Amino acid sequence: MGYYQLFILASLMGLTIIVFILAKTSKSIFNPMQGMVTSMFFGMNIGLTAGILLGFTFQGNLFHSTILSMVIGMLAGLICGGYFGVLSILEGVMSGLMGGMMGAMLGEMINEEQSIALIRIFLLLSITTIFLFVLLPDKNNQKIKSKRWLLKPVILLIIVTIYFIGGVPLAENLKSSISKESTLEHQNHSKSGANNIKKNSQVITIQAKNMKYSITEIHIEKKQPVTFVLENMDNIEHDIEIKIPTFNENNLNQNNKTNESFVHLHAEPKSTENITFTPVGTGVYEYICTIPGHKESGMVGRVVVE
C-alpha cells in the first residue's frame, strides 16, 4: 500500500473524528430522523470511498478488499450514529456495510484513472457530511437568527477547497510518479528477461495494462517461429490463451486429433513471461485472457497467420 492509499485512508480517519465531535455536539439539537439520515449518508459514502480504493489496490483479492471496506464503512456509520440512538446506529452500520461491499466490487472492475475519479467524487460526498451538521435545522426547525451563521458553511467550503486543490492532487501526482518509476523498473526487467528468447524468432511484445492488451491484432507467418512476450503492468494476474495449430517448442498440450494446441502464457502481477511456438496453419485465431471477468472487460485480440 503506497502513499496515495495511506493519504486517502488517513483523510477518512480524520474526517470520521471530525464527524464524531460534531455528532456529540449536535446530539441535543438533532431529532432522531436527522440523526438517521446523517449516519446513513456518512456510512455509505465512507464505505464507497474505502471500497473503491481498496478494491483497486487489491485487485485479484476481492474477498480481502471487501471485508476491509465493509469494516471501515460500518465503523464510520457506528461512530456517526452512536450519539443519535439505536436506529441511527443500525442505519449507519448497514449503510457502511453496503457501501463497502459495493465499492470493493466496483474497484475490482475499473482501471486506475477511473478509480481516482470515483474516489474524488465519493470523498467529496463524505466531506459534505460536515455541512449537514451546519445546515440542518434544530429540533424546533428554528430559522437563521443572524447573518453570521452563514460564515460556518463559507469557512467549511474554503477548508474543503484547500484540501482538494492542495492535498489530493499532491497525493495523486506522487502516486503517478511512483507508478512511472515502477514501470521503468518493470521495463528494465523485461529487457533482461528477453535474453532467453530465441534470436531467429519473431518477437511480439504485448503489454497488459488497465485490463487491456496493448496489441489487439497480430500478423505472423506460417512455419516461422514466433515468441509472445507478455508484460503484465497491472497489480493483478493476466494471461494469454490461443487455440492454434502449432509445432510446439514449449511443451504445449498438443491435441493430435485436431492438430491444435492451447498456447497459454501466464504472468503474475508486475512480471514478464514469454513463450515460443511455430504456427503450422493459416487463419485467424482469437486470443483472450482467461482470468474470470477479464475477457468481458476487453482483453481480447486476434492472430492472423499468413
DOLO-301762 format. One line per 2 residues: number of its first residue (from 1); for each residue x, y, z of N, C-alpha, C, O. Coordinates in steps of 0.001 Angstrom, whole numbers, plus 500000, padded with zeros to 6 digits. Layout:
N
NUM> X:Y:Z:X:Y:Z:X:Y:Z:X:Y:Z  ... $
//
This chain:
306
1> 500851:498813:500000:500000:500000:500000:500889:501240:500000:501762:501378:500857  500670:502148:499038:501538:503294:498869:501051:504548:499572:500090:504534:500341 $
3> 501766:505650:499272:501474:506937:499906:500056:507406:499611:499361:507909:500495  499631:507238:498359:498294:507718:497977:497207:507012:498777:496301:507658:499304 $
5> 497293:505698:498867:496288:504940:499622:496286:505336:501100:495227:505484:501710  497483:505505:501668:497570:505911:503073:497015:507313:503273:496397:507596:504299 $
7> 497230:508188:502303:496711:509558:502399:495185:509555:502419:494575:510249:503233  494569:508786:501535:493108:508733:501484:492549:508109:502750:491573:508612:503306 $
9> 493155:507014:503219:492674:506374:504442:492846:507292:505655:491983:507334:506532  493964:508028:505703:494170:508987:506794:493139:510103:506732:492671:510582:507765 $
11> 492784:510518:505513:491758:511552:505343:490410:511058:505856:489684:511798:506520  490078:509808:505549:488820:509240:506031:488812:509126:507557:487786:509353:508199 $
13> 489962:508773:508126:490050:508678:509582:489880:510054:510227:489151:510207:511208  490567:511058:509658:490439:512409:510190:489023:512932:510071:488513:513584:510982 $
15> 488384:512642:508932:487001:513069:508735:486073:512397:509742:485156:513031:510265  486308:511123:510011:485476:510400:510980:485598:511007:512371:484610:511100:513100 $
17> 486801:511418:512740:486997:512063:514046:486229:513380:514113:485603:513686:515128  486277:514152:513038:485545:515425:512989:484045:515181:513104:483351:515875:513848 $
19> 483550:514190:512363:482121:513879:512399:481713:513396:513794:480624:513721:514268  482570:512631:514443:482297:512170:515809:482120:513358:516763:481200:513370:517582 $
21> 482997:514345:516654:482908:515538:517506:481644:516330:517201:480968:516809:518112  481327:516465:515914:480120:517197:515533:478856:516472:515994:477895:517106:516431 $
23> 478862:515140:515894:477699:514364:516343:477491:514532:517846:476359:514641:518316  478585:514553:518586:478493:514733:520037:477881:516085:520394:477046:516180:521293 $
25> 478308:517134:519677:477798:518478:519971:476391:518702:519423:475683:519599:519882  475980:517894:518446:474662:518081:517820:473591:517178:518420:472431:517231:518013 $
27> 473974:516361:519376:473025:515409:519954:471778:516102:520506:470667:515589:520377  471966:517251:521111:470853:517924:521783:469945:518692:520824:468834:519066:521200 $
29> 470399:518934:519588:469594:519746:518667:469062:518946:517485:468179:519423:516772  469577:517741:517259:469105:516916:516146:467940:516047:516610:467967:515503:517714 $
31> 466918:515917:515765:465862:514957:516058:466276:513582:515532:467231:513507:514759  465605:512491:515911:466023:511136:515506:466142:510954:513995:467059:510282:513522 $
33> 465219:511549:513234:465271:511398:511784:466522:512031:511202:467156:511456:510318  466882:513206:511690:468090:513861:511198:469335:513037:511524:470256:512939:510712 $
35> 469352:512444:512723:470475:511591:513085:470582:510370:512196:471687:509971:511827  469455:509767:511842:469459:508591:510976:469953:508936:509582:470757:508205:509005 $
37> 469470:510056:509038:469869:510477:507692:471367:510768:507644:472059:510352:506715  471856:511481:508645:473278:511828:508675:474147:510580:508793:475159:510471:508100 $
39> 473777:509645:509648:474544:508413:509829:474551:507574:508560:475591:507038:508178  473407:507455:507908:473306:506685:506671:474158:507311:505575:474884:506611:504870 $
41> 474068:508634:505435:474820:509353:504403:476322:509177:504607:477059:508906:503659  476766:509335:505848:478200:509255:506136:478717:507825:505986:479749:507608:505350 $
43> 478019:506849:506561:478464:505472:506475:478543:504967:505048:479501:504287:504683  477542:505292:504233:477516:504852:502843:478685:505429:502052:479365:504694:501336 $
45> 478928:506726:502169:479976:507371:501373:481377:506988:501832:482279:506840:501007  481568:506825:503135:482870:506352:503617:483119:504931:503113:484225:504611:502677 $
47> 482088:504074:503174:482228:502705:502687:482554:502652:501203:483410:501873:500783  481878:503475:500406:482134:503510:498967:483544:504000:498661:484234:503430:497816 $
49> 483972:505059:499349:485315:505594:499117:486380:504558:499454:487275:504295:498651  486279:503975:500639:487254:502955:501052:487175:501725:500150:488200:501129:499818 $
51> 485955:501347:499753:485785:500163:498913:486442:500310:497558:487131:499397:497103  486242:501446:496903:486852:501669:495589:488369:501705:495709:489079:501124:494889 $
53> 488864:502396:496745:490308:502484:496960:490930:501105:497176:491912:500756:496521  490364:500326:498091:490934:499012:498417:490635:497978:497340:491440:497081:497089 $
55> 489460:498110:496698:489131:497173:495628:490115:497262:494481:490511:496242:493917  490515:498486:494131:491510:498638:493055:492901:498258:493533:493656:497610:492807 $
57> 493245:498663:494764:494581:498374:495293:494841:496879:495390:495941:496412:495093  493813:496119:495813:493967:494676:495987:493233:493903:494895:492631:492863:495165 $
59> 493281:494406:493671:492618:493700:492568:493125:492266:492490:494327:492007:492525  492183:491352:492383:492524:489939:492391:492254:489280:493730:492275:488054:493836 $
61> 492000:490081:494750:491679:489541:496078:490432:490257:496589:490485:491031:497544  489317:489980:495931:488064:490682:496224:487584:490418:497649:487044:491316:498296 $
63> 487775:489212:498136:487327:488898:499493:488037:489781:500518:487406:490332:501420  489338:489907:500369:490140:490700:501301:489707:492159:501282:489472:492752:502335 $
65> 489601:492743:500086:489233:494156:499971:487799:494403:500439:487509:495449:501020  486901:493448:500189:485508:493617:500615:485384:493638:502131:484687:494489:502684 $
67> 486054:492709:502807:485992:492651:504275:486534:493946:504880:485906:494528:505765  487686:494395:504412:488283:495622:504949:487374:496829:504713:487185:497653:505608 $
69> 486818:496930:503515:485959:498068:503178:484686:498063:504003:484244:499113:504468  484093:496891:504189:482880:496791:504996:483141:497199:506443:482324:497885:507057 $
71> 484280:496773:506983:484628:497128:508362:484784:498643:508499:484291:499237:509458  485471:499265:507539:485674:500718:507585:484336:501444:507502:484083:502367:508276 $
73> 483476:501034:506567:482173:501672:506412:481291:501490:507644:480620:502429:508074  481293:500285:508212:480470:500015:509399:480939:500821:510609:480120:501337:511369 $
75> 482263:500928:510787:482791:501712:511900:482431:503187:511754:482097:503852:512735  482500:503694:510524:482147:505099:510292:480677:505347:510612:480342:506337:511264 $
77> 479796:504456:510157:478373:504589:510441:478071:504472:511925:477210:505176:512452  478793:503567:512601:478599:503376:514038:479026:504611:514820:478320:505055:515725 $
79> 480174:505162:514471:480693:506336:515174:479786:507540:514972:479534:508305:515903  479297:507700:513743:478422:508841:513456:477070:508698:514149:476534:509678:514666 $
81> 476516:507495:514167:475175:507303:514712:475125:507033:516198:474042:506971:516781  476302:506867:516832:476334:506484:518232:475629:507428:519174:475083:506996:520189 $
83> 475629:508714:518857:475020:509705:519741:473543:509961:519427:472883:510711:520146  473024:509352:518369:471653:509649:517951:470672:508515:518226:469494:508639:517892 $
85> 471119:507427:518818:470214:506350:519173:470447:505069:518385:471246:505025:517450  469720:504019:518792:469897:502685:518204:469561:502679:516713:470295:502088:515921 $
87> 468470:503325:516322:468072:503328:514915:469132:503998:514034:469404:503544:512923  469717:505064:514534:470771:505743:513771:472003:504857:513642:472661:504837:512602 $
89> 472305:504128:514706:473439:503199:514650:473185:502117:513601:474064:501813:512794  471984:501537:513613:471656:500490:512635:471717:501023:511218:472256:500364:510329 $
91> 471165:502222:510995:471205:502828:509658:472647:503052:509211:473015:502728:508082  473451:503605:510101:474838:503889:509749:475648:502637:509477:476407:502584:508509 $
93> 475490:501612:510338:476249:500379:510183:475864:499651:508899:476739:499214:508152  474568:499515:508635:474130:498795:507437:474487:499554:506160:474834:498942:505150 $
95> 474403:500884:506200:474784:501683:505036:476282:501567:504773:476711:501457:503624  477074:501591:505845:478513:501420:505682:478868:500050:505137:479770:499920:504309 $
97> 478158:499024:505600:478379:497668:505101:478090:497584:503606:478889:497047:502839  476940:498120:503202:476572:498075:501783:477521:498908:500928:477907:498499:499833 $
99> 477896:500091:501442:478817:500941:500687:480166:500279:500496:480723:500317:499399  480705:499667:501556:481992:498992:501441:481956:497832:500469:482891:497641:499691 $
101> 480880:497055:500507:480754:495902:499620:480650:496335:498159:481331:495784:497293  479791:497328:497887:479623:497799:496508:480885:498479:495999:481264:498303:494841 $
103> 481541:499259:496866:482762:499944:496453:483871:498972:496102:484579:499175:495115  484035:497919:496890:485082:496928:496623:484848:496215:495289:485789:495993:494528 $
105> 483602:495861:495013:483293:495206:493739:483546:496147:492569:484036:495721:491523  483216:497422:492740:483449:498397:491679:484940:498607:491461:485402:498659:490322 $
107> 485700:498728:492559:487142:498914:492438:487844:497755:491774:488879:497939:491133  487294:496560:491919:487872:495363:491294:487774:495406:489776:488584:494786:489087 $
109> 486786:496134:489243:486492:496064:487807:486985:497265:487001:486845:497271:485778  487556:498279:487649:487916:499507:486934:489425:499685:486889:490167:499012:487605 $
111> 489876:500620:486021:491297:500899:485923:491695:502041:486854:490866:502567:487596  492969:502416:486806:493495:503397:487756:492846:504767:487604:492454:505379:488597 $
113> 492731:505252:486373:492144:506570:486143:490700:506628:486627:490283:507612:487239  489948:505584:486354:488553:505542:486783:488446:505488:488308:487558:506106:488896 $
115> 489353:504748:488941:489306:504652:490406:489599:506001:491050:488948:506366:492029  490564:506749:490522:490892:508063:491076:489712:509020:490929:489408:509780:491849 $
117> 489045:508983:489771:487897:509862:489556:486766:509555:490529:486165:510469:491094  486476:508277:490726:485392:507897:491635:485752:508180:493097:484890:508574:493883 $
119> 487021:507981:493461:487449:508296:494819:487261:509778:495106:486829:510155:496195  487585:510612:494135:487362:512051:494302:485896:512359:494595:485574:513127:495501 $
121> 485026:511748:493817:483589:512031:493956:483085:511612:495331:482443:512403:496022  483370:510375:495734:482816:509877:496993:483544:510457:498209:482966:510556:499292 $
123> 484800:510835:498032:485493:511525:499118:484864:512892:499348:484689:513317:500490  484524:513578:498264:483852:514869:498391:482489:514714:499065:482125:515508:499932 $
125> 481739:513688:498661:480437:513447:499289:480594:513131:500781:479775:513554:501597  481640:512391:501130:481887:512089:502540:482153:513368:503324:481664:513534:504442 $
127> 482921:514257:502738:483260:515505:503419:482037:516398:503593:481924:517130:504576  481121:516330:502624:479939:517188:502719:479035:516810:503894:478086:517529:504207 $
129> 479334:515664:504552:478584:515324:505766:478708:516442:506803:477769:516703:507556  479860:517093:506838:480075:518179:507790:479031:519276:507596:478563:519882:508560 $
131> 478672:519525:506329:477712:520584:506038:476324:520241:506600:475541:521135:506921  476032:518948:506716:474729:518568:507264:474581:519055:508708:473506:519498:509112 $
133> 475651:518971:509468:475590:519423:510853:475408:520936:510953:474887:521450:511943  475845:521635:509913:475743:523089:509921:474418:523570:509347:473829:524537:509830 $
135> 473959:522878:508309:472809:523368:507550:471468:522853:508056:470454:523545:507952  471461:521624:508609:470178:521090:509066:469646:521906:510242:470406:522274:511138 $
137> 468341:522191:510240:467767:522941:511368:467742:522093:512625:467907:520875:512570  467529:522768:513792:467479:522028:515034:466112:521373:515206:465291:521391:514290 $
139> 465873:520800:516372:464636:520054:516613:463392:520900:516372:462367:520390:515920  463482:522176:516669:462328:523065:516551:462258:523772:515215:461443:524675:515021 $
141> 463146:523346:514259:463169:523954:512931:463316:525476:513009:462661:526208:512267  464165:525935:513897:464378:527360:514039:465064:527921:512807:465884:527255:512175 $
143> 464721:529134:512482:465282:529781:511312:466607:530448:511675:466982:530548:512843  467296:530897:510637:468565:531569:510847:468328:532866:511603:467511:533692:511195 $
145> 469040:533042:512702:468849:534224:513516:469797:535357:513140:469500:536519:513415  470905:535050:512530:471897:536079:512222:472637:535711:510958:472802:534536:510630 $
147> 473087:536754:510244:473851:536527:509022:475215:535922:509333:475852:535342:508454  475664:536052:510578:476942:535454:510954:476894:533933:510832:477930:533281:510704 $
149> 475700:533381:510872:475537:531932:510717:476094:531461:509382:476584:530337:509270  476019:532335:508350:476483:531967:507017:477992:531778:506965:478512:531160:506035 $
151> 478697:532307:507958:480148:532145:507969:480548:530681:508128:481601:530267:507644  479709:529900:508803:480046:528492:509043:480223:527714:507737:481285:527132:507516 $
153> 479194:527690:506857:479397:526943:505608:480457:527556:504710:481120:526835:503965  480632:528876:504764:481644:529525:503929:483046:529086:504354:483883:528750:503517 $
155> 483287:529096:505668:484592:528664:506177:484844:527191:505850:485949:526818:505456  483824:526366:506013:483958:524949:505674:484276:524760:504197:485108:523929:503831 $
157> 483607:525539:503353:483836:525451:501908:485281:525803:501566:485895:525157:500716  485823:526823:502222:487206:527230:501977:488168:526110:502374:489112:525806:501645 $
159> 487920:525497:503539:488784:524409:504009:488747:523214:503060:489785:522642:502729  487545:522844:502626:487399:521721:501701:488076:522030:500365:488713:521157:499776 $
161> 487940:523267:499886:488570:523669:498618:490084:523562:498703:490727:523067:497777  490661:524029:499819:492114:523935:500003:492555:522479:500011:493585:522131:499432 $
163> 491772:521629:500669:492099:520202:500725:492134:519580:499336:493053:518829:499008  491121:519897:498514:491033:519283:497187:491989:519920:496181:492401:519262:495226 $
165> 492345:521174:496378:493283:521825:495468:494725:521490:495850:495597:521369:494989  494959:521342:497155:496314:521090:497626:496620:519637:497903:497455:519040:497224 $
167> 495956:519054:498893:496310:517726:499374:496068:516603:498393:496973:515816:498117  494859:516515:497860:494507:515395:496988:495349:515364:495705:495895:514309:495382 $
169> 495480:516489:494948:496324:516441:493752:497774:516090:494060:498427:515407:493270  498293:516557:495220:499664:516228:495594:499834:514719:495757:500810:514139:495280 $
171> 498881:514097:496430:498938:512647:496615:498800:511916:495285:499476:510913:495054  497925:512415:494403:497734:511767:493109:498973:511908:492234:499342:510968:491529 $
173> 499631:513092:492271:500843:513298:491481:501973:512407:491980:502740:511862:491186  502072:512262:493302:503093:511385:493865:502833:509945:493465:503765:509203:493154 $
175> 501566:509551:493472:501206:508197:493048:501593:507972:491597:502088:506903:491240  501366:508996:490746:501691:508891:489331:503186:508740:489111:503616:507932:488288 $
177> 503992:509522:489851:505448:509445:489694:505981:508096:490155:506889:507538:489539  505406:507565:491255:505814:506244:491731:505471:505165:490716:506242:504229:490506 $
179> 504294:505305:490081:503879:504331:489062:504822:504348:487873:505123:503299:487303  505299:505554:487484:506223:505663:486355:507547:504995:486682:508123:504302:485845 $
181> 508042:505210:487932:509286:504566:488339:509139:503056:488330:510046:502339:487908  507987:502570:488799:507737:501136:488806:507698:500572:487390:508168:499465:487128 $
183> 507115:501377:486469:507041:500952:485068:508419:500852:484447:508698:499919:483694  509302:501829:484765:510656:501803:484230:511420:500580:484734:512124:499919:483972 $
185> 511272:500286:486040:511924:499104:486594:511412:497836:485934:512171:496908:485652  510088:497815:485690:509476:496645:485047:510004:496475:483632:510259:495354:483192 $
187> 510170:497601:482909:510670:497532:481542:512106:497044:481514:512477:496258:480642  512930:497506:482472:514314:497038:482540:514371:495546:482816:515197:494829:482250 $
189> 513480:495082:483696:513399:493647:483996:512973:492873:482757:513443:491760:482520  512085:493464:481970:511599:492805:480764:512718:492647:479749:512813:491623:479072 $
191> 513574:493675:479644:514670:493615:478676:515666:492532:479053:516172:491810:478194  515945:492425:480364:516874:491397:480803:516307:490007:480574:517051:489077:480263 $
193> 514993:489856:480726:514350:488573:480513:514280:488179:479060:514098:487005:478739  514424:489166:478161:514325:488898:476729:515556:488196:476190:515561:487718:475055 $
195> 516600:488133:477004:517824:487488:476530:517629:486004:476281:518388:485390:475530  516596:485416:476920:516352:483987:476761:515553:483660:475508:515357:482489:475184 $
197> 515089:484693:474799:514277:484470:473609:515167:484076:472431:516252:484626:472246  514702:483140:471660:515479:482686:470506:515652:483806:469493:514702:484525:469185 $
199> 516885:483955:468968:517206:485065:468093:516502:484974:466741:516233:486002:466120  516199:483763:466278:515599:483614:464949:514082:483681:464965:513448:483465:463932 $
201> 513493:483974:466108:512038:484027:466186:511545:485466:466122:512235:486397:466537  510328:485628:465590:509673:486930:465590:509160:487205:466999:508450:486379:467572 $
203> 509511:488350:467554:509142:488670:468932:507963:489644:468938:508038:490729:468361  506896:489250:469586:505704:490082:469737:505533:490399:471219:505279:489501:472022 $
205> 505669:491657:471577:505527:492065:472976:504143:492662:473199:503746:493625:472542  503427:492071:474134:502069:492526:474465:502054:492976:475916:502403:492213:476817 $
207> 501651:494205:476133:501508:494706:477496:500063:494543:477958:499124:494822:477212  499901:494092:479190:498578:494025:479815:498525:495140:480863:499223:495094:481876 $
209> 497688:496134:480598:497620:497298:481489:496198:497823:481535:495542:497970:480503  495724:498107:482757:494376:498639:482941:493324:497747:482286:492375:498227:481666 $
211> 493517:496433:482439:492563:495437:481928:492429:495493:480411:491355:495226:479871  493530:495844:479710:493539:495884:478254:494852:495316:477740:495881:495393:478410 $
213> 494802:494734:476519:496019:494360:475818:496484:495555:474984:495668:496262:474393  497797:495774:474940:498321:496883:474145:498218:496610:472648:498193:497543:471845 $
215> 498159:495330:472271:498014:494938:470866:496801:494026:470755:496664:493069:471516  495927:494323:469813:494723:493502:469647:494678:492784:468296:493743:492031:468024 $
217> 495680:493013:467457:495768:492266:466193:497227:492036:465860:498019:492978:465812  497584:490769:465630:498966:490372:465382:499032:489600:464070:498211:488716:463824 $
219> 500004:489931:463232:500215:489230:461958:501523:488453:462043:502577:489030:462312  501454:487144:461812:502644:486296:461817:502614:485402:460589:501608:485324:459884 $
221> 503749:484719:460340:503877:483879:459151:503838:482404:459520:504324:481986:460571  503251:481643:458630:503164:480203:458814:504559:479573:458803:505417:479950:458005 $
223> 504768:478611:459698:506002:477837:459814:507223:478696:460173:508359:478290:459931  506990:479862:460742:508067:480707:461234:507944:480839:462753:506869:481178:463248 $
225> 509021:480578:463506:508939:480666:464972:508532:482077:465422:508973:483076:464853  507698:482134:466434:507250:483412:466977:507271:483323:468506:506928:482296:469092 $
227> 507674:484400:469116:507715:484461:470579:506761:485542:471068:506864:486706:470682  505835:485132:471921:504942:486088:472585:505571:486472:473926:505924:485605:474726 $
229> 505706:487756:474158:506182:488274:475441:505025:489019:476097:504516:489995:475547  504618:488558:477265:503525:489194:477995:504100:490002:479157:504659:489444:480100 $
231> 503953:491324:479073:504394:492228:480139:503164:492647:480941:502334:493420:480463  503059:492140:482134:501906:492454:482986:502218:493697:483809:503030:493644:484733 $
233> 501578:494813:483479:501809:496086:484153:500848:496304:485322:501012:497254:486087  499850:495434:485464:498805:495620:486468:499187:494954:487797:500175:494227:487897 $
235> 498366:495234:488801:498546:494617:490116:497725:493344:490257:497433:492903:491368  497360:492765:489140:496548:491555:489118:497083:490645:488020:497604:491130:487016 $
237> 496961:489338:488197:497496:488405:487214:496727:488482:485895:495534:488785:485874  497429:488202:484797:496831:488141:483472:497427:486953:482719:498462:486413:483109 $
239> 496764:486557:481641:497338:485538:480773:496880:485760:479341:496054:486629:479060  497433:484957:478443:497027:484923:477044:496822:483460:476672:497698:482626:476908 $
241> 495681:483152:476099:495432:481796:475624:494883:481861:474212:493984:482644:473906  495447:481016:473360:495011:480975:471965:495026:479530:471487:495986:478796:471723 $
243> 493964:479135:470819:493868:477788:470258:494274:477868:468795:493544:478427:467977  495462:477299:468452:496040:477489:467125:496881:476260:466761:497560:475712:467630 $
245> 496854:475814:465498:497713:474693:465074:499179:475103:465162:499582:476087:464543  499974:474365:465920:501372:474745:466123:502288:473534:466124:501873:472390:466309 $
247> 503568:473855:465906:504640:472929:466244:505196:473419:467559:505735:474523:467635  505068:472598:468613:505373:473061:469963:506856:473107:470241:507601:472187:469904 $
249> 507276:474211:470869:508651:474325:471334:508698:474534:472836:509777:474661:473414  507544:474569:473466:507489:474841:474913:506624:473827:475655:506004:474150:476668 $
251> 506587:472571:475129:505827:471510:475810:504364:471888:475994:503795:471715:477072  503762:472407:474923:502343:472732:474980:501533:471443:474920:502043:470403:474503 $
253> 500282:471510:475334:499415:470326:475336:498880:470089:473930:497862:470666:473547  499545:469263:473175:499185:469024:471781:497995:468068:471690:497967:467031:472353 $
255> 497018:468430:470865:495892:467556:470573:496124:466963:469186:495900:467632:468177  496572:465713:469134:496960:465097:467869:495782:464921:466924:495959:464919:465706 $
257> 494584:464775:467474:493429:464556:466616:493073:465801:465819:492706:465703:464648  493180:466971:466442:492785:468208:465768:493983:469007:465292:493819:470022:464616 $
259> 495222:468552:465646:496434:469276:465296:496381:470710:465815:496914:471618:465177  495752:470918:466950:495664:472247:467553:496254:472206:468958:496187:471192:469653 $
261> 496830:473326:469351:497404:473437:470682:496820:474643:471394:496452:475632:470761  496738:474557:472698:496395:475713:473506:497703:476394:473900:498405:475931:474800 $
263> 498018:477463:473242:499176:478266:473629:498742:479120:474816:497901:480009:474683  499326:478839:475967:498905:479526:477194:500110:480186:477843:501106:479527:478141 $
265> 500012:481495:478062:501093:482280:478664:500535:483052:479846:499638:483879:479682  501055:482789:481027:500541:483391:482263:501603:484271:482904:502778:483904:482947 $
267> 501189:485440:483407:502120:486358:484057:501518:486860:485368:500384:487337:485403  502283:486745:486426:501879:487276:487727:501929:488819:487685:502514:489391:486766 $
269> 501318:489488:488676:501364:490955:488694:502792:491489:488615:503696:490981:489278  502981:492526:487788:504273:493197:487632:505382:492230:487230:506497:492309:487745 $
271> 505075:491318:486311:506088:490361:485860:505989:490195:484346:505032:490645:483717  506990:489547:483783:507057:489327:482335:507342:487860:482059:508221:487264:482681 $
273> 506598:487280:481125:506805:485893:480719:506780:485819:479199:506237:486705:478538  507373:484751:478640:507356:484588:477190:507196:483126:476833:507472:482235:477638 $
275> 506749:482899:475624:506568:481541:475112:506823:481556:473611:506445:482505:472924  507464:480508:473101:507807:480415:471683:507089:479228:471048:507060:478137:471617 $
277> 506515:479446:469875:505837:478378:469147:505923:478676:467653:506284:479778:467239  505582:477668:466861:505621:477803:465401:504254:477447:464838:503848:476288:464925 $
279> 503528:478404:464263:502213:478097:463679:502368:477274:462406:503256:477542:461598  501507:476272:462224:501619:475390:461057:500390:475479:460154:500296:474746:459170 $
281> 499457:476358:460472:498264:476523:459641:497869:477980:459546:498002:478731:460512  497382:478382:458383:496954:479758:458204:495539:479945:458760:494800:478981:458959 $
283> 495184:481206:459003:493847:481506:459504:493866:482640:460511:494902:483253:460766  492701:482905:461075:492544:483950:462084:492146:483276:463399:491186:482506:463439 $
285> 492875:483563:464459:492670:482901:465737:492548:483948:466853:493315:484908:466914  491581:483736:467714:491331:484689:468809:492191:484333:470017:492349:483161:470360 $
287> 492742:485361:470653:493406:485142:471941:492701:485972:473010:492215:487071:472742  492653:485427:474228:491909:486061:475320:492678:485910:476627:493625:485129:476726 $
289> 492249:486677:477629:492695:486467:478999:491639:485599:479676:490459:485949:479699  492068:484475:480223:491116:483511:480782:490760:483784:482239:489931:483075:482809 $
291> 491378:484809:482860:491026:485146:484240:489572:485616:484242:489206:486449:483413  488729:485108:485151:487302:485456:485141:487056:486967:485106:487583:487725:485921 $
293> 486234:487376:484131:485853:488772:484000:486767:489606:483122:486392:490706:482716  487972:489101:482817:488925:489910:482054:488576:489966:480566:488723:491008:479928 $
295> 488115:488847:480023:487697:488860:478625:486541:489833:478436:486501:490575:477455  485604:489829:479375:484447:490724:479292:484846:492179:479429:484117:493065:478983 $
297> 486006:492444:480046:486488:493818:480196:487242:494308:478970:487649:495469:478911  487433:493419:477981:488053:493839:476725:489394:493211:476439:490054:493604:475477 $
299> 489831:492235:477245:491114:491604:476997:490966:490504:475950:490969:489311:476252  490838:490961:474714:490622:490070:473574:491430:490609:472384:491542:491821:472199 $
301> 491982:489704:471592:492683:490091:470373:492642:488951:469375:492021:487920:469629  493292:489130:468254:493324:488060:467270:494677:487989:466584:495371:488991:466409 $
303> 495028:486755:466201:496280:486486:465489:495939:486081:464064:495127:485181:463847  496555:486739:463098:496359:486417:461684:497615:485707:461185:498680:486319:461106 $
305> 497501:484417:460845:498618:483640:460327:498515:483634:458810:497507:483203:458250  499556:484111:458150:499540:484270:456692:500474:483288:456011:500581:483287:454784 $
//
